[in-house]
Amino acid sequence: MKARQRRFYFDQGGKLTDRFGIRSVPARVRQQGRLLEISEIALPPKWRTAQ
């Protein structure tokens, strides 16, 4: 967190994903004025797992 100067939250209980309606991770939640912007972060193919 110090190197990137950002806060990271780990949602092990699923409370944050439920509250914000996040369907895919990794995702980023940013505040834009009074609104929240939720964006999914695409990973390069080598990091994706087969399902």
C-alpha distance matrix in Angstrom:
0.0 3.8 5.5 5.3 5.5 5.3 5.8 6.6 10.1 12.3 15.9 18.0 20.9 21.1 21.3 18.8 20.4 23.8 23.2 21.9 24.3 21.7 23.9 21.8 18.3 15.8 16.0 14.3 15.6 15.9 18.3 21.2 23.4 24.7 23.9 21.0 20.4 19.5 19.2 19.3 17.5 20.1 19.4 21.7 24.7 23.8 20.9 23.3 25.3 29.0 30.2
3.8 0.0 3.8 5.5 4.8 6.9 8.4 10.2 13.6 16.0 19.6 21.6 24.5 24.8 24.7 22.3 24.0 27.4 26.5 25.2 27.7 25.3 27.5 25.3 21.9 19.3 19.4 17.3 18.4 18.1 20.1 22.7 24.7 26.4 25.9 23.3 22.9 22.4 22.1 22.4 20.4 22.9 22.2 24.1 27.3 26.2 23.7 26.3 28.5 32.2 33.6
5.5 3.8 0.0 3.8 5.6 8.1 10.5 11.7 15.4 17.4 21.0 23.0 26.1 26.2 26.5 23.9 25.1 28.6 28.1 26.4 28.5 25.7 27.6 25.1 21.6 18.8 19.1 17.4 19.1 18.8 21.2 23.5 25.8 27.7 27.0 24.3 23.2 22.6 21.7 21.7 19.2 21.3 20.2 21.7 25.0 23.8 21.7 24.6 27.1 30.8 32.5
5.3 5.5 3.8 0.0 3.8 5.4 8.5 9.8 13.6 16.0 19.3 21.8 24.7 24.2 24.4 21.5 22.5 26.0 25.3 23.3 25.4 22.7 24.7 22.3 19.0 16.2 16.0 14.0 15.7 15.2 17.8 19.9 22.4 24.4 23.5 20.7 19.5 19.0 18.1 18.4 16.1 18.4 17.9 19.7 23.2 22.6 20.3 22.9 25.6 29.2 30.8
5.5 4.8 5.6 3.8 0.0 3.8 7.0 9.7 13.3 16.3 19.5 22.2 24.7 24.4 24.0 21.0 22.6 25.9 24.7 22.9 25.5 23.2 25.7 23.7 20.6 17.9 17.2 14.5 15.3 14.3 16.2 18.4 20.4 22.5 22.0 19.7 19.1 19.1 18.9 19.9 18.1 20.9 20.9 23.0 26.5 26.1 23.6 25.9 28.5 32.1 33.3
5.3 6.9 8.1 5.4 3.8 0.0 3.8 6.5 10.0 13.2 16.1 19.0 21.4 20.8 20.4 17.3 18.9 22.1 20.9 19.1 21.7 19.5 22.1 20.4 17.4 14.9 13.9 11.2 11.8 11.2 13.4 16.1 18.3 19.9 19.1 16.5 16.0 15.8 15.9 16.9 15.6 18.7 19.0 21.6 25.0 24.8 22.0 23.9 26.3 29.8 30.7
5.8 8.4 10.5 8.5 7.0 3.8 0.0 3.8 6.7 10.1 12.9 15.9 18.0 17.7 17.1 14.3 16.3 19.4 18.2 17.0 19.8 17.8 20.6 19.2 16.2 14.2 13.2 10.8 10.9 11.1 13.2 16.5 18.5 19.4 18.6 15.7 15.8 15.3 15.9 16.8 16.1 19.4 19.7 22.6 25.7 25.5 22.3 23.8 25.8 29.2 29.8
6.6 10.2 11.7 9.8 9.7 6.5 3.8 0.0 3.8 6.7 9.8 12.6 15.1 14.8 14.8 12.2 13.9 17.2 16.7 15.6 17.9 15.5 17.9 16.4 13.1 11.2 10.9 9.5 10.5 11.9 14.6 18.0 20.3 20.8 19.5 16.2 15.9 14.4 14.8 14.9 14.1 17.3 17.3 20.4 23.1 22.8 19.3 20.7 22.4 25.9 26.3
10.1 13.6 15.4 13.6 13.3 10.0 6.7 3.8 0.0 3.8 6.3 9.2 11.4 11.3 11.2 9.0 11.0 14.1 13.8 13.3 15.6 13.6 16.0 15.1 12.2 11.1 10.7 10.0 10.4 12.6 15.0 18.6 20.8 20.6 19.1 15.8 15.9 14.1 15.0 15.0 15.0 18.1 18.4 21.7 24.0 23.8 20.1 20.9 22.1 25.3 25.2
12.3 16.0 17.4 16.0 16.3 13.2 10.1 6.7 3.8 0.0 3.8 5.9 8.8 9.1 10.1 8.9 10.2 13.3 13.9 13.9 15.5 13.3 15.0 14.0 11.0 10.5 11.2 11.7 12.7 15.5 18.1 21.6 24.0 23.5 21.7 18.2 18.1 15.6 16.2 15.4 15.4 18.0 17.8 21.1 22.9 22.4 18.6 19.1 19.8 22.9 22.6
15.9 19.6 21.0 19.3 19.5 16.1 12.9 9.8 6.3 3.8 0.0 3.8 5.6 5.3 6.6 6.1 7.2 9.9 11.0 11.6 12.7 11.0 12.7 12.5 10.5 10.9 11.2 12.3 12.7 15.9 18.3 21.8 23.9 22.9 20.9 17.5 17.7 15.0 16.0 15.2 16.0 18.6 18.8 22.3 23.7 23.7 19.8 19.6 19.9 22.5 21.6
18.0 21.6 23.0 21.8 22.2 19.0 15.9 12.6 9.2 5.9 3.8 0.0 3.8 5.6 8.0 9.0 9.7 11.6 13.4 14.5 15.2 13.5 14.5 14.2 12.3 13.1 14.2 15.7 16.4 19.7 22.0 25.5 27.7 26.5 24.5 21.1 21.3 18.4 19.2 17.9 18.5 20.6 20.4 23.6 24.5 24.1 20.3 19.9 19.5 22.0 20.9
20.9 24.5 26.1 24.7 24.7 21.4 18.0 15.1 11.4 8.8 5.6 3.8 0.0 3.8 5.6 8.1 9.0 9.6 11.5 13.6 14.1 13.4 14.5 15.2 14.1 15.3 15.9 17.3 17.3 20.6 22.4 25.9 27.7 26.0 24.1 21.0 21.7 19.0 20.3 19.3 20.6 22.8 23.0 26.4 27.2 27.1 23.3 22.5 21.9 24.0 22.4
21.1 24.8 26.2 24.2 24.4 20.8 17.7 14.8 11.3 9.1 5.3 5.6 3.8 0.0 3.8 5.7 5.4 6.1 8.6 10.2 10.4 9.7 10.8 12.0 11.5 13.2 13.2 14.9 14.8 18.3 20.2 23.4 25.4 23.6 21.4 18.2 18.7 15.8 17.2 16.3 18.1 20.3 21.0 24.6 25.4 25.8 22.0 20.9 20.6 22.5 20.7
21.3 24.7 26.5 24.4 24.0 20.4 17.1 14.8 11.2 10.1 6.6 8.0 5.6 3.8 0.0 3.8 5.6 5.3 6.1 8.6 9.9 10.3 12.4 14.1 13.7 15.0 14.2 15.0 13.9 17.0 18.3 21.6 23.1 21.0 19.2 16.4 17.6 15.3 17.4 17.4 19.5 22.2 23.3 26.9 28.1 28.7 24.9 24.0 24.0 25.9 24.2
18.8 22.3 23.9 21.5 21.0 17.3 14.3 12.2 9.0 8.9 6.1 9.0 8.1 5.7 3.8 0.0 3.8 5.4 5.1 6.0 8.1 8.0 10.9 12.2 11.5 12.5 11.0 11.4 10.1 13.3 14.7 18.0 19.8 18.1 16.1 13.0 13.9 11.7 14.0 14.3 16.4 19.4 20.8 24.5 26.1 26.8 23.2 22.4 23.0 25.2 23.9
20.4 24.0 25.1 22.5 22.6 18.9 16.3 13.9 11.0 10.2 7.2 9.7 9.0 5.4 5.6 3.8 0.0 3.8 5.6 5.4 5.5 4.7 7.2 8.8 9.0 10.6 9.4 10.8 10.4 13.9 15.8 18.7 20.9 19.3 16.6 13.4 13.5 10.6 12.3 12.0 14.5 17.1 18.6 22.4 23.6 24.7 21.1 19.9 20.4 22.2 20.7
23.8 27.4 28.6 26.0 25.9 22.1 19.4 17.2 14.1 13.3 9.9 11.6 9.6 6.1 5.3 5.4 3.8 0.0 3.8 5.6 5.1 6.7 8.6 11.4 12.4 14.3 12.9 14.2 13.1 16.3 17.6 20.2 21.9 19.7 17.2 14.6 15.3 12.8 15.0 15.0 17.8 20.3 22.0 25.7 26.7 27.9 24.4 22.8 23.0 24.5 22.4
23.2 26.5 28.1 25.3 24.7 20.9 18.2 16.7 13.8 13.9 11.0 13.4 11.5 8.6 6.1 5.1 5.6 3.8 0.0 3.8 5.7 8.0 10.9 13.5 14.2 15.6 13.5 13.7 11.6 14.3 14.9 17.5 18.8 16.4 14.2 11.9 13.5 11.8 14.7 15.7 18.6 21.5 23.5 27.3 28.7 30.0 26.5 25.2 25.8 27.5 25.7
21.9 25.2 26.4 23.3 22.9 19.1 17.0 15.6 13.3 13.9 11.6 14.5 13.6 10.2 8.6 6.0 5.4 5.6 3.8 0.0 3.8 5.5 9.1 11.4 12.2 13.3 10.6 10.7 8.6 11.3 12.2 14.6 16.5 14.5 11.7 9.0 9.9 8.1 11.1 12.4 15.5 18.5 20.8 24.6 26.2 27.8 24.5 23.3 24.3 26.1 24.6
24.3 27.7 28.5 25.4 25.5 21.7 19.8 17.9 15.6 15.5 12.7 15.2 14.1 10.4 9.9 8.1 5.5 5.1 5.7 3.8 0.0 3.8 6.2 9.4 11.3 13.1 10.9 12.0 10.9 13.9 15.2 17.2 19.2 17.3 14.1 11.5 11.6 9.0 11.2 11.7 15.2 17.6 20.0 23.7 24.8 26.6 23.5 21.7 22.5 23.8 22.0
21.7 25.3 25.7 22.7 23.2 19.5 17.8 15.5 13.6 13.3 11.0 13.5 13.4 9.7 10.3 8.0 4.7 6.7 8.0 5.5 3.8 0.0 3.8 5.9 7.5 9.4 7.5 9.4 9.4 12.9 15.0 17.2 19.8 18.5 15.2 12.0 11.1 7.7 8.8 8.5 11.7 14.1 16.3 20.0 21.2 22.9 19.7 18.1 19.1 20.7 19.2
23.9 27.5 27.6 24.7 25.7 22.1 20.6 17.9 16.0 15.0 12.7 14.5 14.5 10.8 12.4 10.9 7.2 8.6 10.9 9.1 6.2 3.8 0.0 3.8 7.0 9.5 8.9 11.8 12.6 16.1 18.5 20.4 23.2 22.0 18.5 15.4 14.0 10.4 10.4 8.8 11.8 13.2 15.3 18.7 19.3 21.1 18.2 15.9 16.5 17.6 15.8
21.8 25.3 25.1 22.3 23.7 20.4 19.2 16.4 15.1 14.0 12.5 14.2 15.2 12.0 14.1 12.2 8.8 11.4 13.5 11.4 9.4 5.9 3.8 0.0 3.8 6.4 6.8 10.3 12.3 15.8 18.7 20.7 23.9 23.2 19.8 16.4 14.3 10.5 9.3 6.6 8.7 9.8 11.5 14.9 15.6 17.4 14.4 12.4 13.4 15.0 13.9
18.3 21.9 21.6 19.0 20.6 17.4 16.2 13.1 12.2 11.0 10.5 12.3 14.1 11.5 13.7 11.5 9.0 12.4 14.2 12.2 11.3 7.5 7.0 3.8 0.0 2.9 4.8 8.5 11.2 14.7 18.0 20.3 23.6 23.3 20.2 16.5 14.5 10.8 9.3 6.5 7.3 8.9 9.8 13.4 14.6 15.8 12.4 11.2 12.6 15.0 14.6
15.8 19.3 18.8 16.2 17.9 14.9 14.2 11.2 11.1 10.5 10.9 13.1 15.3 13.2 15.0 12.5 10.6 14.3 15.6 13.3 13.1 9.4 9.5 6.4 2.9 0.0 3.8 7.0 10.3 13.5 17.0 19.4 22.8 22.9 19.9 16.2 14.0 10.6 8.8 6.1 5.6 7.7 8.4 12.1 14.0 14.9 11.4 11.2 13.2 16.1 16.3
16.0 19.4 19.1 16.0 17.2 13.9 13.2 10.9 10.7 11.2 11.2 14.2 15.9 13.2 14.2 11.0 9.4 12.9 13.5 10.6 10.9 7.5 8.9 6.8 4.8 3.8 0.0 3.8 6.8 10.0 13.5 15.7 19.1 19.2 16.2 12.5 10.2 6.9 5.5 4.3 5.4 8.8 10.6 14.4 16.6 18.0 14.8 14.4 16.6 19.2 19.1
14.3 17.3 17.4 14.0 14.5 11.2 10.8 9.5 10.0 11.7 12.3 15.7 17.3 14.9 15.0 11.4 10.8 14.2 13.7 10.7 12.0 9.4 11.8 10.3 8.5 7.0 3.8 0.0 3.8 6.5 10.1 12.5 15.9 16.4 13.6 10.0 7.9 5.6 5.3 6.4 7.1 10.9 12.9 16.5 19.2 20.5 17.5 17.6 20.0 22.8 22.9
15.6 18.4 19.1 15.7 15.3 11.8 10.9 10.5 10.4 12.7 12.7 16.4 17.3 14.8 13.9 10.1 10.4 13.1 11.6 8.6 10.9 9.4 12.6 12.3 11.2 10.3 6.8 3.8 0.0 3.8 6.9 9.7 12.7 12.8 10.2 6.5 5.6 4.5 6.6 9.0 10.6 14.4 16.7 20.2 22.9 24.3 21.2 21.1 23.3 25.9 25.6
15.9 18.1 18.8 15.2 14.3 11.2 11.1 11.9 12.6 15.5 15.9 19.7 20.6 18.3 17.0 13.3 13.9 16.3 14.3 11.3 13.9 12.9 16.1 15.8 14.7 13.5 10.0 6.5 3.8 0.0 3.8 6.4 9.6 10.5 8.5 5.6 5.1 6.5 8.5 11.5 12.8 16.4 18.8 22.1 25.1 26.6 23.7 24.0 26.4 29.1 29.0
18.3 20.1 21.2 17.8 16.2 13.4 13.2 14.6 15.0 18.1 18.3 22.0 22.4 20.2 18.3 14.7 15.8 17.6 14.9 12.2 15.2 15.0 18.5 18.7 18.0 17.0 13.5 10.1 6.9 3.8 0.0 3.8 6.0 6.9 5.9 4.5 6.0 8.8 11.4 14.8 16.3 20.0 22.5 25.8 28.8 30.3 27.5 27.6 30.0 32.6 32.3
21.2 22.7 23.5 19.9 18.4 16.1 16.5 18.0 18.6 21.6 21.8 25.5 25.9 23.4 21.6 18.0 18.7 20.2 17.5 14.6 17.2 17.2 20.4 20.7 20.3 19.4 15.7 12.5 9.7 6.4 3.8 0.0 3.8 6.1 5.2 5.8 6.5 10.2 12.4 16.1 17.7 21.1 23.9 27.0 30.0 31.9 29.3 29.4 32.0 34.4 34.2
23.4 24.7 25.8 22.4 20.4 18.3 18.5 20.3 20.8 24.0 23.9 27.7 27.7 25.4 23.1 19.8 20.9 21.9 18.8 16.5 19.2 19.8 23.2 23.9 23.6 22.8 19.1 15.9 12.7 9.6 6.0 3.8 0.0 3.8 5.5 7.8 9.8 13.4 16.0 19.7 21.4 24.8 27.7 30.8 33.8 35.6 33.0 33.0 35.5 37.9 37.5
24.7 26.4 27.7 24.4 22.5 19.9 19.4 20.8 20.6 23.5 22.9 26.5 26.0 23.6 21.0 18.1 19.3 19.7 16.4 14.5 17.3 18.5 22.0 23.2 23.3 22.9 19.2 16.4 12.8 10.5 6.9 6.1 3.8 0.0 3.8 6.9 10.0 13.2 16.4 20.0 22.3 25.7 28.6 31.9 34.7 36.5 33.7 33.4 35.6 37.8 37.1
23.9 25.9 27.0 23.5 22.0 19.1 18.6 19.5 19.1 21.7 20.9 24.5 24.1 21.4 19.2 16.1 16.6 17.2 14.2 11.7 14.1 15.2 18.5 19.8 20.2 19.9 16.2 13.6 10.2 8.5 5.9 5.2 5.5 3.8 0.0 3.8 6.6 9.8 13.0 16.6 19.1 22.4 25.5 28.8 31.4 33.4 30.7 30.2 32.3 34.4 33.6
21.0 23.3 24.3 20.7 19.7 16.5 15.7 16.2 15.8 18.2 17.5 21.1 21.0 18.2 16.4 13.0 13.4 14.6 11.9 9.0 11.5 12.0 15.4 16.4 16.5 16.2 12.5 10.0 6.5 5.6 4.5 5.8 7.8 6.9 3.8 0.0 3.8 6.4 9.8 13.2 15.7 19.2 22.1 25.5 28.1 29.9 27.1 26.6 28.7 30.9 30.2
20.4 22.9 23.2 19.5 19.1 16.0 15.8 15.9 15.9 18.1 17.7 21.3 21.7 18.7 17.6 13.9 13.5 15.3 13.5 9.9 11.6 11.1 14.0 14.3 14.5 14.0 10.2 7.9 5.6 5.1 6.0 6.5 9.8 10.0 6.6 3.8 0.0 3.8 6.5 10.2 12.6 15.8 18.9 22.2 24.8 26.9 24.3 23.8 26.2 28.3 27.9
19.5 22.4 22.6 19.0 19.1 15.8 15.3 14.4 14.1 15.6 15.0 18.4 19.0 15.8 15.3 11.7 10.6 12.8 11.8 8.1 9.0 7.7 10.4 10.5 10.8 10.6 6.9 5.6 4.5 6.5 8.8 10.2 13.4 13.2 9.8 6.4 3.8 0.0 3.8 6.9 9.8 13.0 16.1 19.6 21.9 23.9 21.1 20.4 22.6 24.7 24.2
19.2 22.1 21.7 18.1 18.9 15.9 15.9 14.8 15.0 16.2 16.0 19.2 20.3 17.2 17.4 14.0 12.3 15.0 14.7 11.1 11.2 8.8 10.4 9.3 9.3 8.8 5.5 5.3 6.6 8.5 11.4 12.4 16.0 16.4 13.0 9.8 6.5 3.8 0.0 3.8 6.4 9.5 12.7 16.0 18.4 20.6 18.1 17.5 20.0 22.1 22.0
19.3 22.4 21.7 18.4 19.9 16.9 16.8 14.9 15.0 15.4 15.2 17.9 19.3 16.3 17.4 14.3 12.0 15.0 15.7 12.4 11.7 8.5 8.8 6.6 6.5 6.1 4.3 6.4 9.0 11.5 14.8 16.1 19.7 20.0 16.6 13.2 10.2 6.9 3.8 0.0 3.8 6.4 9.5 13.0 15.0 17.2 14.7 13.8 16.3 18.4 18.4
17.5 20.4 19.2 16.1 18.1 15.6 16.1 14.1 15.0 15.4 16.0 18.5 20.6 18.1 19.5 16.4 14.5 17.8 18.6 15.5 15.2 11.7 11.8 8.7 7.3 5.6 5.4 7.1 10.6 12.8 16.3 17.7 21.4 22.3 19.1 15.7 12.6 9.8 6.4 3.8 0.0 3.8 6.4 9.8 12.5 14.4 12.0 11.8 14.9 17.5 18.2
20.1 22.9 21.3 18.4 20.9 18.7 19.4 17.3 18.1 18.0 18.6 20.6 22.8 20.3 22.2 19.4 17.1 20.3 21.5 18.5 17.6 14.1 13.2 9.8 8.9 7.7 8.8 10.9 14.4 16.4 20.0 21.1 24.8 25.7 22.4 19.2 15.8 13.0 9.5 6.4 3.8 0.0 3.8 6.7 9.1 11.5 9.8 9.3 12.7 15.0 16.2
19.4 22.2 20.2 17.9 20.9 19.0 19.7 17.3 18.4 17.8 18.8 20.4 23.0 21.0 23.3 20.8 18.6 22.0 23.5 20.8 20.0 16.3 15.3 11.5 9.8 8.4 10.6 12.9 16.7 18.8 22.5 23.9 27.7 28.6 25.5 22.1 18.9 16.1 12.7 9.5 6.4 3.8 0.0 3.8 6.4 8.0 6.2 6.7 10.4 13.2 15.1
21.7 24.1 21.7 19.7 23.0 21.6 22.6 20.4 21.7 21.1 22.3 23.6 26.4 24.6 26.9 24.5 22.4 25.7 27.3 24.6 23.7 20.0 18.7 14.9 13.4 12.1 14.4 16.5 20.2 22.1 25.8 27.0 30.8 31.9 28.8 25.5 22.2 19.6 16.0 13.0 9.8 6.7 3.8 0.0 3.8 5.6 5.8 7.0 10.7 13.2 15.8
24.7 27.3 25.0 23.2 26.5 25.0 25.7 23.1 24.0 22.9 23.7 24.5 27.2 25.4 28.1 26.1 23.6 26.7 28.7 26.2 24.8 21.2 19.3 15.6 14.6 14.0 16.6 19.2 22.9 25.1 28.8 30.0 33.8 34.7 31.4 28.1 24.8 21.9 18.4 15.0 12.5 9.1 6.4 3.8 0.0 3.8 5.4 5.3 8.4 10.2 13.2
23.8 26.2 23.8 22.6 26.1 24.8 25.5 22.8 23.8 22.4 23.7 24.1 27.1 25.8 28.7 26.8 24.7 27.9 30.0 27.8 26.6 22.9 21.1 17.4 15.8 14.9 18.0 20.5 24.3 26.6 30.3 31.9 35.6 36.5 33.4 29.9 26.9 23.9 20.6 17.2 14.4 11.5 8.0 5.6 3.8 0.0 3.8 5.7 8.1 10.4 13.9
20.9 23.7 21.7 20.3 23.6 22.0 22.3 19.3 20.1 18.6 19.8 20.3 23.3 22.0 24.9 23.2 21.1 24.4 26.5 24.5 23.5 19.7 18.2 14.4 12.4 11.4 14.8 17.5 21.2 23.7 27.5 29.3 33.0 33.7 30.7 27.1 24.3 21.1 18.1 14.7 12.0 9.8 6.2 5.8 5.4 3.8 0.0 3.8 6.5 9.9 12.7
23.3 26.3 24.6 22.9 25.9 23.9 23.8 20.7 20.9 19.1 19.6 19.9 22.5 20.9 24.0 22.4 19.9 22.8 25.2 23.3 21.7 18.1 15.9 12.4 11.2 11.2 14.4 17.6 21.1 24.0 27.6 29.4 33.0 33.4 30.2 26.6 23.8 20.4 17.5 13.8 11.8 9.3 6.7 7.0 5.3 5.7 3.8 0.0 3.8 6.7 9.3
25.3 28.5 27.1 25.6 28.5 26.3 25.8 22.4 22.1 19.8 19.9 19.5 21.9 20.6 24.0 23.0 20.4 23.0 25.8 24.3 22.5 19.1 16.5 13.4 12.6 13.2 16.6 20.0 23.3 26.4 30.0 32.0 35.5 35.6 32.3 28.7 26.2 22.6 20.0 16.3 14.9 12.7 10.4 10.7 8.4 8.1 6.5 3.8 0.0 3.8 6.4
29.0 32.2 30.8 29.2 32.1 29.8 29.2 25.9 25.3 22.9 22.5 22.0 24.0 22.5 25.9 25.2 22.2 24.5 27.5 26.1 23.8 20.7 17.6 15.0 15.0 16.1 19.2 22.8 25.9 29.1 32.6 34.4 37.9 37.8 34.4 30.9 28.3 24.7 22.1 18.4 17.5 15.0 13.2 13.2 10.2 10.4 9.9 6.7 3.8 0.0 3.8
30.2 33.6 32.5 30.8 33.3 30.7 29.8 26.3 25.2 22.6 21.6 20.9 22.4 20.7 24.2 23.9 20.7 22.4 25.7 24.6 22.0 19.2 15.8 13.9 14.6 16.3 19.1 22.9 25.6 29.0 32.3 34.2 37.5 37.1 33.6 30.2 27.9 24.2 22.0 18.4 18.2 16.2 15.1 15.8 13.2 13.9 12.7 9.3 6.4 3.8 0.0
